[in-house]
Amino acid sequence: MTRRPTIADVARTAGVSPSTASVVFSGKTPVSDATRERVRAAAASLGYAGPDPLAASLRRGRSGIVGVVFEEHLGAAFLDPVKTLMMDGLADAVAPLGAGLLLLRDEALTENAPTLSTAPIDAAVLIGCSGLLRDSLELVRARGLPVVVVEGDAGDGVPRILLDNREAQRQAADHLRRLGHRSVAILTLPLDAGRRRGWVPADAEIAIDVTRERLAGARDVFPDAVAYAAAGSFIDEGLAAGRVLFADPANRPTAVIAQSDLLAAGVVRAAEEAGLRVPADVSITGFDGVQVDGLAPYELTTLVQAAAEKGRAAGAAIAAMLEDREPASILLTCTFREGSTTGPVPS
């Protein structure tokens, strides 16, 4: 077996010290262009691709990996544009650390899948749209790892990246109230880890903070509004829920407050399927402010959130903790955007 070339071999071939050859690859110390070119040429001639990342990790005592924990199947998570935007922001924020992201589920799918208990991570970001958030938080704390929670109640001592979910949802509800609507239904995100679909009792225990806060915001304006829980933030879930909400012609709501744009898009389809005009017969609001394919000619009335900024803020907090600095908790605000899916209550 051919021996793998080392940085010492490169230094010897280039006629420089091993430390000089090393900084050419790390970029941590300036070197002259001539030296850099000589070292790069020597590396190319020897077939040296760069320092062994595993060895570097062992020297630092870190893996260079930040774990990001989702509740749902990862394939489903990336169907949600809010999560993909947030991941973009998070990746940008940890890149200067030389860190990468490892995506994990609250519960492993197989015995061989990496878990929050066993994955070689330096820190964790927990996504608060999870009924298992508190269980995950206990696992991370038991390992003594830095942790940031995005949109969830983490308790004292844990930095949080929060969104004004209650106030934002209240704005959408108040918009409908000013349009004259009184018969309003609320379509919620999942209530807990069970992700059961169905009507939400008034005394329901809601384990997921985002769902609970947005429901509270809608009921600040419409305290008696009925609520129906979806099993996830998907267009198909909105369609299925919309069919239930519009099933009885004598008892249809004149407006639906959906807790995500994907759910709202499904409700629009259900309204069309039921022969209802949007917004002449029924008004529909969403939440997130993302681009939803196939919704034309409608533009959703929605709350626009800074999804990428949530990720960047979480990454900045992780970076601060890994560098022994004080992390900041941040509250981000949404912007109400009136579209073409809301209008005056039908006469």
C-alpha positions in Angstrom: 0.0 0.0 0.0 1.4 3.4 -1.0 2.0 5.7 2.0 -0.2 8.7 2.2 1.9 11.9 1.9 2.1 14.1 4.9 2.5 17.9 5.5 6.2 17.1 6.4 6.7 15.6 3.0 5.2 18.7 1.4 7.4 21.0 3.4 10.5 19.0 2.5 9.7 19.1 -1.2 8.9 22.8 -1.1 12.0 23.7 1.0 10.0 25.2 3.8 9.4 24.4 7.5 6.4 22.1 8.3 4.8 25.0 10.2 5.0 27.2 7.1 3.5 24.5 4.9 0.7 24.0 7.5 -0.3 27.7 7.5 -0.6 27.7 3.7 -3.4 25.2 4.1 -5.0 26.7 7.2 -4.8 30.3 6.0 -4.4 31.4 9.7 -1.1 33.3 9.0 -0.1 35.4 6.0 2.6 34.0 3.8 4.2 35.4 0.6 2.6 34.5 -2.8 5.8 32.8 -3.9 5.9 30.6 -0.8 2.2 29.7 -1.2 2.7 28.8 -4.8 5.7 26.6 -4.0 3.9 24.8 -1.3 0.8 24.2 -3.4 3.0 23.0 -6.3 4.8 20.5 -4.0 1.5 19.3 -2.6 0.1 18.7 -6.1 3.2 16.8 -7.2 2.9 14.5 -4.1 -0.9 14.1 -4.4 -1.4 15.7 -1.0 -5.0 17.0 -0.7 -4.7 18.8 2.6 -4.6 18.1 6.4 -6.5 15.1 7.7 -9.7 16.7 9.2 -10.0 13.8 11.7 -6.5 14.4 13.0 -7.1 18.1 13.3 -10.3 17.4 15.2 -8.4 15.2 17.6 -5.8 17.9 18.2 -8.5 20.6 18.9 -10.6 18.2 21.0 -13.6 19.1 18.8 -15.4 17.4 16.0 -16.2 20.6 14.1 -19.8 19.5 13.9 -23.0 21.3 15.1 -26.0 19.1 15.5 -29.4 20.4 14.3 -32.3 18.5 15.8 -35.7 18.1 14.0 -38.7 16.1 15.1 -40.0 15.1 11.7 -38.4 12.9 9.1 -35.6 14.9 7.5 -37.0 14.5 4.0 -40.2 16.1 5.2 -38.4 18.9 7.0 -36.8 20.0 3.8 -40.1 20.2 2.1 -40.8 23.2 4.4 -39.2 26.3 2.9 -39.0 28.0 6.3 -36.7 25.2 7.5 -34.5 25.3 4.4 -34.1 29.1 4.7 -33.3 28.8 8.4 -30.7 26.1 7.6 -29.1 28.4 5.0 -28.7 31.1 7.6 -27.3 28.6 10.2 -24.8 27.2 7.8 -23.6 30.7 6.9 -23.1 31.6 10.6 -21.1 28.5 11.6 -18.9 28.5 8.4 -16.3 30.9 9.8 -15.8 28.4 12.7 -14.8 25.8 10.1 -17.8 23.8 11.3 -20.4 21.8 9.5 -23.9 20.7 10.3 -25.2 17.3 11.2 -29.0 16.9 10.9 -30.5 14.7 13.5 -34.0 13.6 14.6 -35.3 13.6 18.1 -35.7 9.9 17.7 -33.4 7.8 15.5 -35.1 5.8 12.7 -32.9 2.8 13.1 -30.5 1.4 15.7 -27.5 2.4 13.5 -28.7 6.0 13.0 -26.8 8.8 14.8 -28.7 10.1 17.8 -28.5 13.2 20.0 -26.9 11.0 22.7 -24.2 9.5 20.5 -23.5 11.9 17.6 -19.9 13.4 17.7 -21.1 17.1 18.0 -19.7 20.1 19.6 -23.0 21.9 20.1 -26.7 21.5 19.3 -29.4 23.7 17.8 -32.9 22.5 18.8 -35.8 23.5 16.6 -38.8 24.4 18.8 -41.5 23.1 16.5 -41.2 19.8 18.4 -43.1 18.0 21.0 -39.9 16.4 22.2 -38.0 19.6 22.7 -37.6 19.2 26.4 -36.5 15.6 26.1 -33.8 16.6 23.6 -32.7 19.5 25.8 -32.1 17.1 28.8 -30.0 14.9 26.6 -27.8 17.8 25.5 -27.5 19.1 29.0 -26.5 15.7 30.2 -23.6 15.8 27.7 -22.6 19.2 28.8 -22.8 20.7 25.3 -23.6 24.3 24.3 -27.2 24.4 23.1 -29.5 27.0 21.4 -33.2 26.7 21.1 -35.1 28.2 18.1 -38.7 29.1 18.9 -39.1 27.2 22.1 -39.1 27.6 25.9 -35.8 26.3 27.0 -35.9 27.6 30.6 -33.2 29.7 32.3 -29.6 29.7 31.0 -30.2 28.6 27.5 -30.1 31.2 24.7 -33.2 31.3 22.6 -34.0 32.7 19.2 -37.6 33.7 19.4 -40.3 34.9 17.0 -43.2 37.2 18.1 -45.6 34.4 17.2 -48.5 35.5 19.4 -48.5 39.1 18.4 -48.0 38.3 14.8 -50.9 35.9 14.7 -53.0 38.5 16.5 -52.3 41.0 13.7 -53.7 38.6 11.1 -56.7 37.9 13.2 -57.4 41.6 13.8 -57.2 42.2 10.1 -60.0 39.7 9.6 -62.0 41.2 12.4 -61.7 44.6 10.8 -63.0 43.1 7.6 -66.2 42.0 9.5 -65.4 38.3 10.0 -66.8 36.6 13.1 -67.2 33.0 12.0 -63.5 32.1 12.0 -61.7 28.7 12.1 -58.1 28.2 13.1 -55.9 25.5 11.4 -53.0 24.8 13.7 -49.7 23.1 13.3 -49.2 19.8 15.3 -50.1 20.0 19.0 -47.5 17.4 20.2 -45.1 14.7 19.1 -48.1 12.4 18.3 -49.0 14.7 15.4 -52.7 13.7 15.5 -55.1 15.3 13.1 -58.4 16.6 14.4 -60.5 19.1 16.3 -58.7 20.9 19.2 -60.7 20.8 22.5 -60.7 24.1 24.5 -58.7 22.4 27.3 -56.2 20.7 25.0 -52.6 20.5 26.3 -50.3 21.8 23.5 -46.7 20.7 23.9 -45.3 22.6 20.9 -44.6 26.2 21.8 -45.1 27.7 18.3 -48.5 26.1 17.9 -49.6 27.2 21.4 -48.4 30.8 20.9 -50.0 31.3 17.5 -53.3 29.8 18.7 -53.3 32.2 21.6 -52.7 35.1 19.3 -55.7 34.2 17.1 -57.9 33.6 20.2 -56.9 37.0 21.6 -59.2 38.3 18.9 -61.6 35.4 18.3 -61.8 33.6 21.7 -64.6 31.3 20.6 -63.0 30.3 17.2 -63.0 26.6 16.6 -59.5 25.0 15.9 -58.5 22.0 13.9 -55.0 20.5 14.1 -53.0 19.4 11.1 -50.5 16.6 11.3 -47.7 18.7 9.7 -47.0 21.8 7.7 -47.8 20.5 4.3 -50.1 21.6 1.5 -51.8 18.1 1.5 -52.5 18.6 5.3 -54.1 22.0 4.6 -56.3 20.4 1.8 -57.4 17.6 4.1 -58.3 20.0 6.9 -60.0 22.4 4.5 -62.3 19.6 3.4 -63.3 19.1 7.0 -63.8 22.8 7.6 -65.9 23.3 4.5 -67.9 20.0 4.6 -71.1 21.4 6.1 -72.5 24.2 3.8 -74.7 25.4 6.7 -71.8 25.8 9.1 -68.8 27.0 7.1 -66.5 29.6 8.4 -66.1 32.9 6.5 -62.4 33.0 7.3 -59.6 30.5 8.1 -56.5 31.4 10.0 -53.8 28.9 9.0 -50.6 28.7 11.1 -48.4 28.2 8.0 -48.4 29.3 4.3 -48.3 25.7 3.2 -51.4 24.9 5.2 -53.1 28.0 3.9 -52.3 27.0 0.3 -54.0 23.6 1.0 -57.1 25.4 2.4 -57.3 27.5 -0.8 -57.4 24.3 -2.8 -60.1 22.9 -0.5 -62.1 26.1 -0.9 -61.9 25.8 -4.7 -62.9 22.2 -4.5 -65.9 23.1 -2.5 -67.0 25.7 -5.0 -66.0 28.6 -2.8 -64.5 31.8 -4.1 -61.4 33.2 -2.4 -61.8 35.8 -0.9 -65.4 36.5 -1.9 -66.8 33.5 0.0 -64.0 32.7 2.4 -60.9 34.6 3.5 -57.7 32.7 4.3 -54.5 33.9 6.0 -51.1 32.1 6.3 -48.0 32.5 8.3 -44.3 32.6 7.2 -44.1 34.7 4.0 -42.6 32.0 1.8 -43.1 31.3 -1.9 -45.6 28.5 -2.4 -45.6 26.9 -5.8 -48.9 26.5 -7.6 -50.8 29.2 -5.6 -51.1 31.6 -8.5 -53.1 33.7 -9.2 -53.4 34.2 -5.4 -51.0 36.0 -3.1 -51.5 35.0 0.4 -52.3 37.4 3.2 -49.6 36.3 5.7 -47.0 37.2 8.3 -43.5 37.4 6.9 -40.9 36.0 9.2 -37.1 36.3 8.8 -36.4 32.6 8.6 -32.8 32.9 7.4 -32.1 35.5 10.1 -33.3 33.0 12.7 -30.7 30.5 11.5 -28.0 33.2 11.5 -28.9 34.2 15.0 -28.7 30.6 16.2 -25.4 30.1 14.6 -24.0 33.3 16.1 -25.1 32.1 19.6 -23.4 28.8 19.0 -20.2 30.5 17.8 -20.2 32.7 20.9 -20.4 29.8 23.3 -17.7 27.8 21.5 -15.5 30.8 21.8 -16.3 31.3 25.5 -18.3 34.4 24.9 -21.8 35.3 26.2 -24.5 34.3 23.7 -27.4 36.5 23.0 -31.1 35.6 23.1 -32.9 37.4 20.3 -36.6 38.2 19.6 -37.4 38.6 15.9 -40.6 40.2 14.7 -42.8 39.4 11.7 -44.3 41.8 9.2 -48.0 41.6 8.2 -48.5 41.5 4.4 -51.9 41.8 3.0 -52.4 39.7 -0.2 -55.4 38.7 -2.3 -56.8 35.9 -0.1 -58.6 38.1 2.4 -61.6 40.4 1.8 -64.8 41.7 3.5 -67.1 39.2 5.1 -69.7 37.9 2.6 -73.0 39.7 2.9 
